[in-house]
Each structure stands twice: as structure tokens, then as C-alpha cells.
Amino acid sequence: METIYMSNEDLKLMKMINEGTDGVIYKPQIKEFNGFFFKIYKKESVALRDAQYRADNSYKVEYDDEGVNIADNRAFFKKRSYHIGYQGANYYDEDNVKLRAEDAISKAIQKQTQVRLTSLPTACIFIDGRFRGVVIKEHKHTIPIQNIAILPFKEKMRVLRELLDELDELYKNYIYHIDLSVKPITKFREANVLVNISFHPHPVIIDVDGKSAVYTERENLYYYHESVKSYMSLVKQILFDIDVEEIDDDDLDYLRSKLESIQLNKKLIGQIVDSTVETVPDARGFLDEIEALDKDTRKGIRI
């Protein structure tokens, strides 16, 4: 799809569908865009950028023999002027330098040729000559993934395994989704994974065009770890009704007691607790352990 050029007046004619933390979703009333949404990014916060600048250029202390601070703090005191840009995908080049929003989206679009299971951004959108957003695929006949809690055990496990397959394909292309877990019910989207129910339930990863996804030019173990941990959080929410994001990192005793109350064996309890504190859980091994449970053990568990 070619780059979209439009005006603010054109945008006013479109129907707003949804709003997220980094953008607003519109439905274009034009036949050639049937099956697509326009995502218009919000302006980047100056306060956040200033906080990041200070984090990168914190006040340094280095005293000489006379107790005078001789550290170079020119960057800390430097007057900062910012160009107010718009949010977009996080894309880091081979030198780990973050690209501008429009360049990031253009790079992300190119990766679609290697990705079959997930829909990446389709085209850039310019409004009144400035980069403002992206064209994304509309996913029809879908429900938030937390709704698969009502499905039979085997169907839930199949969906979760298919989701892991989709993530593996993204990892092979250096794309890392780091925000997969279910959100509280707000005016924003409840989940970044949907389930298509038109034929047989299968997962659909969304929000690969905003801050929830990170693109790189080479393997990045940090973001890989973050993505796997996010997947494990989602699995626990769906299968055990445990929201690890609301449990304090140090409160493992509470987590263990909750797992014991739903009659899990000690080995599996250990895996769940360890996956909270370990860098990278074995996601496939974890699913294998759950599927190996007999029906009596699963009794009373939300799986």
C-alpha cells in the first residue's frame, strides 16, 4: 500500500473507533480501505522526554582533593529544546539508535515480507505534510483473548501454543512484543492479543505498530526476555486467574499459597514461582507440564 497523504479536514470525516494510550483508531469511509483502520498517533510528551534526558544525563559527582565537584555536568545543565513529535513504533538500528517514528514504521512495513502469522503496519499516514500515523489491518470476528477462559481445556491450550508459534516467528525477525498481558477494563483496549472465532479459534497479535512492540536489526536478548515474560503473565491470567502484574515482586509467599489453594503439584508451583523471578521462563515446557496434569489435579483450577 502506498503512503497516505491527507488533511485534518479529511480526518474529521472519519469515524473514531477506539482510543489507546499512544493513538486513536479511525475507520476510513472509503471503499479502497475496506478492511483497514487508520491509527493516528498522539503527541509525544515533553515531560517524559525531559525525564528521559535527565535519566541519561544525571548529575555527576567527582570531588577533587579540596572537596570541589569537578565532574562534567554540562549536559545536565544544558538548556533543552524539543521538537514535539508523534509516538510510533520502537525501531533500533544496528548501532542501537532509535529511529524517528516515520522511519521506524517504514522499516517495520518492510519486515512483513518475512512475517506470515502477524499483520504488521501497512502504510504511513501524513496529515498536512507531517507524519501522523499508520494504516493497520482490521481484524473482524475477534474477541479479547481473556474470553477463551470459557473454552474447553484442549482448545485453550491449542490457542496458547499457536500464540507462542506466532511470537517465535516475530522473534526470528527481531520483533519483540513486550505487552501481551490482559489490561484492566478501561476506555483503552483490554488486550493486545485477540482471538479470531470465525472458523476455529486462533490468536491474533495486535499493537505491533506502537510502543508495545520493539523492532531491532539484530537479536536482542533483553527484549526477547521481556516478551517471553509477558507471554507467561498472559498464560497465568488465563489459566490460573493470577495477575502477576498486581503481585509485588517480593510477595512470592502469597503467590505460592494461592497456587497451593488450587491444588497444583509442587513441581508446577515451583515452575510458576520461578518464572516470576527468572530471566527467561521455559514457556513451551510450562505448557507441557500443564497438559500433563490429570483431570483430578485440574479440578478446581480455572483450566
C-alpha positions in Angstrom: 0.0 0.0 0.0 1.2 3.5 -0.9 1.9 6.2 1.7 -1.4 8.1 2.6 -1.5 11.9 2.3 -4.5 13.6 3.8 -5.6 16.7 5.7 -7.1 17.4 9.1 -10.4 18.1 7.4 -10.3 14.6 5.9 -9.7 13.1 9.4 -12.7 14.9 10.7 -14.9 13.0 8.3 -13.7 9.6 9.6 -15.4 7.6 12.4 -13.4 7.2 15.6 -13.4 3.5 16.6 -11.2 3.3 19.6 -8.5 5.1 21.6 -5.3 3.7 23.0 -2.5 5.0 25.1 -0.5 6.0 22.1 -3.1 6.7 19.4 -6.6 7.0 18.2 -8.2 4.4 15.7 -10.4 5.7 12.9 -12.4 3.8 10.2 -11.9 5.4 6.8 -15.2 5.6 4.9 -13.6 4.8 1.6 -14.0 1.5 -0.3 -10.4 1.0 -1.2 -9.6 1.0 2.6 -12.2 -1.6 3.5 -10.6 -4.0 6.0 -8.2 -1.4 7.3 -8.0 1.2 10.2 -6.1 4.4 10.4 -4.2 4.8 13.6 -3.3 8.4 14.4 -0.6 8.7 17.0 -0.8 11.1 19.9 1.9 13.7 20.5 4.9 12.7 22.5 5.0 14.0 26.0 7.7 16.7 26.6 7.7 15.9 30.3 8.5 12.3 29.6 11.3 13.2 27.1 12.7 15.7 29.7 12.7 12.9 32.3 14.5 10.6 30.0 17.1 13.3 29.2 17.8 13.7 32.9 18.0 9.9 33.4 20.5 9.8 30.6 22.4 12.8 31.8 22.1 12.7 35.6 24.0 15.0 37.8 27.5 13.6 38.4 29.7 13.9 41.4 33.5 13.7 41.4 35.4 15.6 44.1 39.0 16.7 44.0 41.3 16.8 47.0 39.8 20.1 48.1 36.2 18.8 48.0 35.3 20.6 44.8 33.0 18.8 42.4 34.9 18.6 39.2 32.6 16.3 37.3 31.4 17.4 33.8 27.8 18.4 34.3 27.3 20.5 31.2 24.8 18.1 29.7 22.8 18.2 33.0 22.5 22.0 33.0 22.2 22.4 29.2 19.1 24.2 28.1 17.0 21.6 26.2 14.7 22.4 23.2 12.5 19.7 21.9 10.7 19.1 18.6 7.3 17.8 19.5 7.0 14.6 17.5 4.4 11.8 17.5 4.6 8.4 19.0 5.1 5.4 16.8 6.9 2.0 16.7 10.1 1.5 18.6 12.8 0.6 16.0 16.5 0.4 16.8 19.2 0.2 14.1 22.3 -1.9 14.2 24.0 0.7 16.4 21.1 0.5 18.8 20.0 4.0 17.8 16.2 4.6 17.9 14.8 5.7 14.6 12.4 8.6 14.0 8.7 7.5 14.1 8.2 7.6 10.3 11.5 5.8 9.6 10.6 3.2 12.2 7.2 2.5 10.6 8.8 2.3 7.1 11.2 -0.3 8.4 8.5 -2.2 10.1 6.5 -2.3 6.9 9.4 -3.9 5.1 9.5 -6.8 7.6 6.1 -8.0 6.6 7.5 -10.0 3.7 9.2 -12.3 6.2 6.3 -12.5 8.6 3.3 -14.7 7.8 1.3 -15.1 11.0 1.1 -11.5 12.2 -0.1 -8.4 10.4 2.5 -5.6 10.7 1.9 -1.9 9.8 0.8 -1.4 6.2 1.5 2.2 5.3 2.5 5.6 6.8 0.0 8.4 7.1 0.9 12.1 6.6 -1.6 14.8 7.6 -1.0 18.3 6.3 2.5 17.2 5.3 3.6 15.8 8.6 3.9 12.2 9.7 0.9 11.4 12.0 0.1 7.7 11.9 -0.1 4.3 10.2 -2.5 2.0 8.4 -3.3 -1.2 10.2 -5.3 -4.3 9.4 -8.9 -4.6 10.7 -9.4 -7.9 12.5 -13.0 -8.9 12.3 -14.8 -11.6 14.2 -12.5 -11.4 17.2 -12.7 -11.3 21.0 -10.1 -10.4 23.6 -8.0 -13.4 24.5 -9.2 -13.5 28.1 -12.6 -14.6 26.9 -11.2 -18.1 25.9 -11.5 -18.9 29.6 -14.9 -20.4 28.8 -13.4 -22.8 26.1 -12.6 -26.4 26.8 -9.1 -27.1 28.2 -7.7 -28.5 25.0 -8.9 -25.5 23.0 -7.4 -23.1 25.4 -4.0 -24.9 25.2 -4.1 -25.0 21.5 -4.7 -21.3 21.2 -1.9 -20.6 23.7 0.5 -22.8 21.7 -0.4 -21.1 18.5 0.3 -17.8 20.1 3.7 -19.0 21.1 4.3 -20.0 17.4 3.4 -16.6 16.3 5.7 -15.0 18.8 8.6 -17.3 17.7 8.1 -16.1 14.1 8.4 -12.5 15.3 11.5 -13.3 17.3 13.1 -14.8 14.2 12.6 -11.4 12.6 13.8 -9.4 15.6 10.4 -8.2 16.5 9.5 -8.3 20.2 6.0 -7.7 21.7 6.5 -6.7 25.3 3.0 -6.0 26.4 0.8 -9.1 25.8 -0.9 -9.4 29.2 -4.5 -8.5 29.7 -5.3 -5.0 30.8 -7.9 -3.8 33.3 -11.2 -2.8 31.7 -10.7 0.8 30.7 -11.5 3.1 27.8 -8.4 1.7 26.2 -8.0 -1.7 24.6 -8.3 -4.6 27.1 -5.7 -6.9 25.5 -3.1 -6.8 22.8 -4.0 -10.4 21.7 -7.3 -11.1 20.1 -8.8 -14.5 19.2 -10.5 -14.9 15.8 -13.6 -17.0 16.2 -14.9 -17.1 12.6 -13.7 -20.7 11.9 -11.8 -22.2 14.7 -10.3 -20.0 17.5 -6.8 -18.8 16.7 -4.8 -15.9 18.2 -4.2 -12.5 16.6 -1.4 -10.3 17.9 -2.1 -6.6 17.6 -0.5 -3.3 18.6 2.7 -4.1 16.7 2.7 -0.5 15.5 3.1 1.3 18.8 5.1 1.2 22.0 4.1 -2.3 22.8 6.4 -3.7 20.2 10.2 -3.3 19.7 11.9 -3.8 16.3 15.6 -4.3 16.0 18.2 -5.1 13.3 19.7 -7.9 15.2 18.8 -10.3 18.1 18.2 -8.5 21.3 18.1 -10.8 24.3 16.7 -8.2 26.7 13.6 -7.6 24.7 13.3 -11.3 24.0 13.3 -12.0 27.7 10.7 -9.2 28.3 8.4 -10.7 25.6 8.6 -14.2 27.0 7.8 -13.0 30.5 4.9 -11.0 29.1 3.6 -14.2 27.4 3.9 -16.1 30.7 2.0 -13.4 32.5 -0.8 -13.8 30.0 -0.9 -17.6 30.4 -1.2 -17.3 34.1 -4.0 -14.8 33.8 -6.0 -17.0 31.5 -5.3 -20.4 33.1 -5.0 -19.6 36.8 -6.7 -16.2 37.1 -3.4 -14.8 38.5 -2.4 -11.3 37.6 1.3 -11.3 38.3 1.5 -7.6 37.4 -0.6 -6.8 40.5 1.5 -9.0 42.8 4.6 -7.4 44.4 7.8 -8.9 43.2 8.8 -9.8 46.7 5.4 -11.3 47.6 6.2 -14.8 46.4 4.7 -16.4 49.5 1.3 -15.1 48.5 1.7 -16.4 45.0 2.7 -19.8 46.3 -0.2 -20.1 48.7 -2.6 -19.1 46.0 -1.3 -21.9 43.8 -1.5 -24.4 46.6 -5.1 -23.4 47.2 -5.9 -24.6 43.7 -4.2 -27.9 44.3 -1.3 -27.7 41.9 1.6 -30.1 42.5 4.8 -28.8 44.0 6.8 -29.1 40.8 4.4 -26.9 38.8 4.1 -24.5 41.7 7.9 -24.1 41.6 7.9 -23.5 37.9 5.3 -20.8 38.2 7.1 -19.0 41.1 10.5 -19.4 39.4 9.1 -18.0 36.2 8.2 -14.9 38.1 11.8 -14.2 39.2 13.9 -16.0 36.5 15.0 -14.0 33.5 13.5 -16.3 30.9 10.9 -19.0 31.6 10.7 -22.1 29.5 7.3 -21.3 28.0 6.9 -24.5 26.0 8.0 -26.7 28.9 5.5 -24.8 31.1 2.6 -25.7 28.7 3.8 -29.3 28.6 3.6 -29.5 32.4 0.1 -28.1 32.4 -1.1 -30.5 29.7 0.4 -33.4 31.6 -1.9 -32.8 34.7 -4.6 -35.3 35.2 -8.2 -34.3 35.4 -8.4 -34.7 39.2 -5.4 -32.3 39.6 -7.1 -29.8 37.3 -10.3 -30.0 39.3 -11.0 -26.6 40.8 -8.4 -24.9 38.6 -9.6 -22.4 36.1 -8.3 -24.5 33.1 
